[in-house]
C-alpha cells in the first residue's frame, strides 16, 4: 500500500480480464472521520474525503438549518486534521444554540409519527422555491456533459460522489467531491456560502441518489433545479413537490424523467 496524496491510496490488486489474471495497482479514495463542533460542543462526526473541510463545515451548517447566511459564522477553525470548530456571531448565537438543543432532544425522543407529520417536520422552516429559472432539454444535456467531464477523483478511484452548481449561463461556479454524497453537497454549498455567492446558483447536478436529506439541503440553499444520475426516493419526490423544486433524473429508456417541478423544463415541440 502506498499513499499518493491526501485524497487516495494505491493498493496492489489482482485484475481478472479476458479469462486471465494479472497483477496491477489501483487507487482507492481515502475515508477519514471529521468531528464538527459548534461553540465547542460536538455536533456531528462525518466520514469524509480529506480536503475542503472549512467549506464542508460551512455548508453543513447552512444545509441543516443551523445558520441562515454566512453572517451567522464568526470563524471556522481547522487546526487539527480531524476536528473543526465553528464559532457563531453573537447576534444569533443564543437562538441557534437553543435550536440545536431542541433538535438533539427530538432526535433522542423517537416514537411513532405519521407520514404527513414526518414530511411536515422535514420541511419545517424551509421556504418554498419561487425562482423562475427554466431549462431546455439541450441545456440539461450540456450541464450533464460538463459534470461528467469534471469529476476529478472519480476518474481515478471510481469511489466518490460529486456535486456541481451552475449559474444562469450554465457555468460551473462550485463543485464538491467526496466519498459521502451529503458531504459533496455541503462542500459545494459551503464554497459559495463563504464567498457570499449563494444567489448565483440556478441548477445543481449530482451523481448520487436523491434522498430527503439532499432535497432539504437544496431547498435551504435555494436551488430551484436538481439533476441526478440516479432516481430519487419517494419521500424526496413528495418533499420536492411541496417545496416547488424541480427534480430531473437520467433514464436509459427515455433520456430523462421529471418526477417534480415539470414547469421549469421548456419543450418546444410538446
Wavefront OBJ file of the C-alpha trace (Angstrom):
o trace
v 0.000 0.000 0.000
v 1.303 3.459 -0.889
v -0.118 6.935 -0.347
v -0.020 9.248 -3.382
v -1.681 12.210 -1.684
v -4.266 13.019 0.967
v -7.180 12.002 -1.248
v -6.464 8.414 -2.242
v -4.239 5.417 -1.585
v -2.839 2.904 -4.029
v -3.136 -0.819 -3.361
v -1.838 -3.920 -5.090
v -4.727 -5.808 -6.721
v -5.432 -8.838 -8.867
v -7.255 -7.998 -12.111
v -9.372 -10.533 -13.969
v -9.802 -9.760 -17.679
v -10.246 -11.810 -20.851
v -10.157 -15.084 -18.885
v -6.788 -14.161 -17.440
v -5.401 -12.870 -14.148
v -2.764 -10.146 -13.869
v -1.212 -8.170 -11.030
v -1.964 -4.462 -11.054
v -2.336 -1.374 -8.849
v -5.499 0.609 -8.152
v -6.204 3.917 -6.403
v -8.992 3.958 -3.801
v -10.472 7.083 -2.266
v -9.489 7.860 1.331
v -12.177 7.981 4.007
v -11.417 9.590 7.377
v -13.538 10.915 10.280
v -14.108 14.617 10.868
v -15.579 15.882 14.149
v -17.530 19.110 13.701
v -18.075 21.120 16.862
v -20.252 24.201 17.209
v -19.248 26.581 20.000
v -17.068 23.801 21.490
v -19.996 21.363 21.622
v -19.678 18.240 19.428
v -22.329 18.326 16.692
v -21.522 15.579 14.190
v -18.795 13.161 13.170
v -18.624 12.674 9.408
v -16.739 10.109 7.371
v -15.342 12.191 4.553
v -12.705 12.575 1.847
v -9.918 14.868 3.059
v -9.967 18.377 1.625
v -12.274 21.431 1.716
v -13.089 20.870 5.399
v -13.917 24.535 6.041
v -16.365 24.577 3.124
v -17.819 21.275 4.337
v -18.497 22.647 7.833
v -19.997 25.878 6.490
v -22.200 24.065 4.002
v -23.366 21.597 6.638
v -24.401 24.434 8.957
v -26.493 26.045 6.216
v -27.976 22.901 4.693
v -29.044 21.515 8.066
v -30.715 24.785 9.033
v -28.260 25.719 11.800
v -27.492 29.089 10.187
v -29.268 31.183 7.574
v -26.316 33.022 5.980
v -22.555 33.493 6.127
v -23.161 36.383 8.528
v -24.023 33.898 11.292
v -20.466 32.466 11.194
v -17.784 34.258 13.227
v -14.991 31.796 12.431
v -14.205 28.246 11.373
v -11.056 26.778 12.925
v -9.387 23.762 11.345
v -6.254 23.367 13.442
v -6.469 19.590 13.792
v -6.804 17.383 10.714
v -9.820 15.506 12.080
v -11.523 18.256 14.113
v -13.099 21.532 13.069
v -14.791 24.168 15.239
v -17.457 26.623 14.123
v -17.894 29.824 16.139
v -21.094 31.838 15.798
v -21.633 35.580 15.792
v -23.140 36.968 18.989
v -26.227 38.328 17.224
v -27.875 34.932 16.650
v -25.810 32.661 18.879
v -28.370 32.183 21.625
v -31.268 31.276 19.318
v -29.071 28.973 17.207
v -27.787 27.063 20.222
v -31.344 26.766 21.548
v -32.432 25.295 18.220
v -29.568 22.796 18.308
v -30.597 21.637 21.764
v -34.210 21.225 20.645
v -33.070 19.193 17.631
v -30.985 16.944 19.884
v -33.962 16.293 22.160
v -36.238 15.485 19.207
v -33.685 13.054 17.768
v -33.429 11.275 21.112
v -37.172 11.062 21.756
v -38.028 8.650 18.924
v -41.625 7.399 18.801
v -44.188 6.741 16.084
v -45.113 9.559 13.732
v -47.404 9.646 10.718
v -46.153 10.090 7.168
v -47.716 13.556 6.962
v -46.168 14.681 10.237
v -42.826 13.287 9.157
v -42.833 15.327 5.947
v -44.071 18.438 7.778
v -41.196 18.102 10.250
v -38.667 17.631 7.459
v -39.666 20.860 5.707
v -40.257 22.926 8.821
v -38.848 26.469 8.459
v -37.885 25.857 4.793
v -39.298 28.311 2.257
v -40.964 27.205 -0.980
v -38.736 27.726 -4.022
v -40.172 30.516 -6.169
v -37.350 31.036 -8.668
v -38.481 31.414 -12.298
v -35.342 29.949 -13.885
v -36.158 27.462 -16.698
v -34.120 24.960 -18.723
v -34.488 23.193 -22.051
v -33.568 19.544 -22.761
v -30.473 20.810 -24.584
v -29.348 22.797 -21.528
v -29.898 19.734 -19.338
v -27.606 17.707 -21.587
v -24.974 20.466 -21.655
v -24.930 20.573 -17.853
v -24.561 16.795 -17.660
v -21.724 16.762 -20.161
v -19.823 19.397 -18.186
v -20.473 17.482 -14.993
v -19.196 14.160 -16.317
v -16.001 15.772 -17.597
v -15.105 17.368 -14.240
v -15.174 14.508 -11.703
v -11.503 14.569 -10.787
v -11.353 11.934 -8.043
v -13.971 9.614 -9.515
v -11.968 9.270 -12.716
v -9.043 7.994 -10.669
v -10.739 5.976 -7.915
v -14.350 5.317 -9.059
v -15.309 5.721 -5.407
v -16.616 9.278 -4.926
v -19.823 11.252 -5.279
v -19.821 14.649 -6.950
v -21.989 17.781 -6.929
v -21.681 20.795 -9.217
v -23.573 24.081 -9.166
v -24.258 26.134 -12.281
v -25.275 29.763 -12.760
v -27.830 31.094 -15.244
v -25.249 30.862 -18.055
v -24.603 27.193 -17.169
v -21.094 27.980 -15.967
v -19.785 25.774 -13.159
v -19.449 28.061 -10.140
v -18.862 25.474 -7.404
v -18.208 21.771 -7.044
v -17.701 19.206 -4.323
v -16.436 15.651 -4.476
v -16.369 13.267 -1.556
v -16.849 9.660 -0.516
v -20.125 10.829 1.064
v -22.854 12.285 -1.150
v -24.058 14.618 1.629
v -20.502 15.845 2.164
v -20.071 16.559 -1.547
v -23.218 18.685 -1.489
v -22.146 20.548 1.649
v -18.659 21.268 0.263
v -20.153 22.792 -2.889
v -22.643 24.843 -0.861
v -20.021 25.947 1.659
v -17.700 27.271 -1.038
v -20.341 29.708 -2.305
v -21.656 30.495 1.179
v -18.254 31.695 2.385
v -17.858 33.829 -0.753
v -21.400 35.246 -0.358
v -22.365 33.973 -3.828
v -25.348 31.787 -2.960
v -27.638 33.927 -5.118
v -25.741 32.864 -8.262
v -26.928 29.242 -8.053
v -29.596 28.127 -10.504
v -29.027 24.428 -11.074
v -27.304 21.508 -9.349
v -26.082 18.245 -10.879
v -25.142 15.308 -8.687
v -24.049 11.732 -9.218
v -25.898 10.121 -6.334
v -29.408 9.070 -5.411
v -31.658 11.905 -4.236
v -32.817 11.317 -0.666
v -34.909 13.565 1.561
v -31.689 14.951 3.119
v -30.452 16.057 -0.305
v -33.761 17.814 -1.013
v -33.523 19.562 2.367
v -30.033 20.819 1.555
v -31.043 22.000 -1.925
v -34.113 23.765 -0.550
v -32.201 25.599 2.174
v -29.611 26.666 -0.398
v -32.493 27.971 -2.583
v -31.565 25.928 -5.668
v -34.634 25.503 -7.906
v -33.454 22.682 -10.225
v -31.758 19.424 -9.297
v -30.422 16.955 -11.898
v -29.271 13.500 -10.829
v -27.863 10.392 -12.471
v -29.933 8.252 -10.097
v -33.623 8.173 -9.185
v -34.985 9.791 -6.002
v -36.737 8.123 -3.097
v -40.496 8.532 -2.761
v -40.249 10.911 0.177
v -37.737 13.052 -1.737
v -40.296 13.442 -4.531
v -43.054 14.327 -2.047
v -40.917 16.995 -0.405
v -39.810 18.395 -3.776
v -43.459 18.709 -4.836
v -44.321 20.565 -1.628
v -41.315 22.906 -1.911
v -41.636 23.524 -5.670
v -38.230 22.035 -6.502
v -37.633 20.537 -9.941
v -36.124 17.032 -9.994
v -34.690 15.694 -13.256
v -33.332 12.149 -13.400
v -31.492 10.461 -16.220
v -33.300 7.449 -17.640
v -31.908 4.843 -20.066
v -35.229 4.401 -21.859
v -36.357 7.994 -22.329
v -33.345 10.249 -21.777
v -34.643 11.732 -18.532
v -37.728 11.806 -16.319
v -39.176 14.665 -14.260
v -40.864 13.485 -11.035
v -41.380 17.020 -9.688
v -41.435 20.599 -10.946
v -42.025 19.891 -14.646
v -42.997 23.538 -15.207
v -39.344 24.607 -15.220
v -38.452 22.415 -18.220
v -39.355 24.043 -21.544
v -40.180 21.863 -24.571
v -40.591 23.458 -27.980
v -42.409 20.512 -29.593
v -44.689 19.400 -26.763
l 1 2 3 4 5 6 7 8 9 10 11 12 13 14 15 16 17 18 19 20 21 22 23 24 25 26 27 28 29 30 31 32 33 34 35 36 37 38 39 40 41 42 43 44 45 46 47 48 49 50 51 52 53 54 55 56 57 58 59 60 61 62 63 64 65 66 67 68 69 70 71 72 73 74 75 76 77 78 79 80 81 82 83 84 85 86 87 88 89 90 91 92 93 94 95 96 97 98 99 100 101 102 103 104 105 106 107 108 109 110 111 112 113 114 115 116 117 118 119 120 121 122 123 124 125 126 127 128 129 130 131 132 133 134 135 136 137 138 139 140 141 142 143 144 145 146 147 148 149 150 151 152 153 154 155 156 157 158 159 160 161 162 163 164 165 166 167 168 169 170 171 172 173 174 175 176 177 178 179 180 181 182 183 184 185 186 187 188 189 190 191 192 193 194 195 196 197 198 199 200 201 202 203 204 205 206 207 208 209 210 211 212 213 214 215 216 217 218 219 220 221 222 223 224 225 226 227 228 229 230 231 232 233 234 235 236 237 238 239 240 241 242 243 244 245 246 247 248 249 250 251 252 253 254 255 256 257 258 259 260 261 262 263 264 265 266 267 268 269 270
